[in-house]
């Protein structure tokens, strides 16, 4: 009896399976029992309700784990409006608990407000960095070298012994890679001028790799135009998202310098942060990331 009542509180869910089903249920559990919020509207069918969204998220800010993260969100929305680059879908950002966009802010928003902390975190993965200048969400160069809407979900403008560089990540939660095959003259021009790719062009524009390829082209174009001295790219995803990890590892092997591309999981990230000499506030923030995005054992009894 109590299980049925609790499931009603967690809300309605579509018929689906596997990883996405499990993550959606956990976000419904988080909404109900951590946020104490009613379920919100379906992202597409506005007359329907779904357990993995909230209502009036722009007003209550509950899709984000701290006030510092909410500050990073507000600053980013203003920055993107001024730059005219990078897409922020505000309804998805504020109301959709299953979206990768609020997830990106929850993991990296506090780094935007504290670049010294950002440097400590990034040095766990890139030890030679000497400073972090900026943390930018939905970053794309204003020059639009590849003539498309590609953008890094999060990028870090960094320095390494006097050299200016960029680290850009594709961030995934339950969303899959776009299967659409994009092909433009600008892509071929950047590809032909680059020495990093070790496969034929046709391999990269396939739906399986196209999204990561376009990010890599963006980074190569910035190097070719001397916007940065070095650029690293990568994929940030859940440790249980085996298909995404497989695609990321395959793509890394399609580059002549595999060290330029990293696959980093939420687990990798949280483990590395927890090894830093953190104060309690930052350590607690890392544990909140674990609870919201990784600790499915908290919702297991109801899910099973």
N, C-alpha and C positions, 0 to 999 in steps of 0.2 A: 504493500500500500504506500509506504513512504517513498519507495523508489519511483513509483508512478508520479507522485506529487512533485518530487525533485526534478524529474524529467520534464514535467510541464513548466516548471520554473526556468529550466535551461532553455526551453523554446523549441521551435520548429526547425527541421533540417531537411534538405533535399535528399533524394535517393542517390547515393554515390558510394564509393568504396575506397579502400586502401588508405594511403597517407593523407589525402585531402579530407576524407571523412573523419579520420582521427583528429586531425588538427582543428577542423571546424567545431567538433564536439568540445574539444578542450577550450577553445575560445568562447563557446557558449557557457561552459562551466565558469570560466574566468569572469565573463560578463555578469553572470547571476550571483556568484558567491564571493568574488573579489571586488567587483565594482558596484554590486547591488543595483543594477540598472535593468530596466525592462528591455526586451528584445526590440530591435529596430526594424526598419523597412528593408525589404529585399532590394538589392542594388539595381535590379532590372524591372521586376514586377512590383511597382511602388505600392500597390494595394495589399501585397502580401507581407507577412512578417517572417523574419529568420533569426535564429539564435545567435548568429555570429556578427550581428551589427547592434549598434546602440542608437538612441535618439538624441538629437541636439548636442552632438559631440563637439561642435564648434564652440558652444557656450560652456559646457562643463569640462572640456579638455581631458576626459577620462580615457581616451584611447592612448594616452601617453603616460609614462611611468613617473615623471617628475616635473616640477615647475621649470627646471633648467631645460628640459626637453621641449616643453611648451614654448619657451622663449626662443629656442632654435627654430621651431616651426614658424613662429610669427616672423622672425627675421628672414627666413628662407622665402616665405611667400612674398614679402616685400622685395627681396633681392631678385627673384625670378620675374616679377612684374617689371622691374626697372631694366633688367637685362634682356627681356623678351626671348629668353631661351630656356629650355627645360620645362617640362609639363608637370604642373601640380594639380591633380584632380581633388579639389577640396572636400567634396562630399565623401569620397573614398578615404581620404586622409583622416577625416575627423570621426567618421561613423563606422567604417568597416574594420572590424577586429582581425579579419583574416587577410587583409591586404598587405602586400610587401612594403608599401610606402610608409605607413605608420611604423611598421617593424623597423625599417631603415632608420627612422628618427629615434626610435627607442634604443637601438644599439649604438648609434653614433651621435645622437644629439648632444649629449653631455661633452663630447669631444669638441664640438663646435664652440661651446662656451668656455672651454678650458684647454687651450692648445698645448700647455705644458703636459697635462695628463694625456692628451692625444699623442704627443711624442713618445711618452713612456709606453703607451699601448702599441703604437706602430713599430717601435723598436723591437718588440717581441717577435715581429715577423720580418722586419727590415732593419737589421742591427746598425747599419751604417748611416742612418738618417741623423741629422744634427739639429733640425728644427721643423716644426709644423707652422706654416704661415696662415693657412685658411682651411676650413672644412666646408665643402660646398655640396649641397644636395641638388640632384637633377642637373648635373654639370654638363654643359656642351660649350665648346669654343664659339665665341660670337662670330668667328670667321666662316663657320659652316663649311669646312674644307670638303666634306663628303656630300654636301648638298642633300641632307636628309634630317630627320628629327632624332637621330641617335643621341643618347645622353647617358653618362654614368649615373647610376642611382645615387652614389655618393663618391666624392673625390676629395683628395687631400693634396693641397699644394705644399710641397715640402722642400727642404734643402739638404744637400749632402756635400759637405766640404766645399761650400761656396757655389755649388751647382744648384740650379732651380729645377725641380721636378714635379711630377704629378703621379698620384696613385689613384686609379679609378676602378670601382667595383660594380658589377652587375649583382643586384641583390634579389634573391628569390625566397619565397615562403612556400605557398602551395601552387603558385602560378607556374605554368610550364613555359619553355622557350617557344617563341613565336615560330610557327611552321612555315610562314610565308617566305618565299625566296625573293629577296630584293636584289636588284642588279642595276648598277648605274655606271656611266662612263667614269665618274669621279672615283668609284671604287677601284676600277681597273687601273686608273692612273696611279693611285696610291700604292696598290698592290705591285705594279710593275717597277716602281721606284724603291720598293722595300726589299731588304734582304732577310727578313725574319721568317717569311713563309716557306715551308718546305714541301708543300703539296701544290697541285695544279689549282688554278683559280676556281674551277667548277666545284671542287670539293668544299670550299669555304662558303659558297653561296647556297649550298643545300640548306633545307629547312632546319636540319639538325644543328648546324653550326652558325647560321646566318647572323643571329643576334650577337653572339660573342665576336664573330668576324667583324661586324660593323663597329663594335667598340674598339677592336684592335686597330682597324683602319683609322679611326679617329685619333688614336694615340700615335700611330705611325705618321699621320698627316701633321700632327703638332710637332713631331721631331723633324720632319722634312722641312717644315717652315720655321724651324728654330724658335718655336714658342716656348719649348722646354728643352732642357739638356738631357733629361731622361724621363721615361714614363713606364710605370708598372701597371699591369691590369690584373683582374682576377674575378672570381666568382665567390660570392658569400651566400651560403645556403644551409639548410637544416642538415644535421648529420644523418638523419633517416631518409633524406631525399636521395635515394640511391641513383635514380635516373639522371638527376641534375649533376651529381658528383661524377658519374661516368662520362657524361658529355664534356664536363669541364676538364677532366683528366685527358680525354681524347684530344680536345682542342689544344691543350698545353703541349702534347706530343707532336702537334702539327706546326710547332714553332721551332726555329733553329736555336733559339735561346730559351729553354723551358723555364729558366729562373725569372723571366720577365712576367710570367703569369702564375698566379697562385689560386688554388681552391682552398678556401678557409670556411670551416663549418662553425655554427653557433657554439658547439662544444669546444672547438679549438680556441675560439675567441674568449669565452668565459673562463676556460682553464688558464689561459695566459694572463688575463686580467687578475685572477685570484692569486697569482704568484707574485704580483707587485706588492710593495709595502704600502697598502692602501689605508686610508682612514676608514672609520666605520661607515660613513655615509656612502662612500664609493663602493665598499665591499657589499653593503646592503643592496645598492643599485644593481650590482652584478647578480646577486641572488634573486632579485626580482625579475631580471631577464630570464634566468633559469626557470623560475616558477611559471612565468607566462608562456614561454615558447618551448621549453624542453621538458618540464616536469609533468608529463602525461600520467605518471603514477598517481598524481593527486586526484585526477578525475577518473581513474581506472575502474573503481568499484561501480560507479554509475554506468560507465561506457560498456563494461562487460555484462 
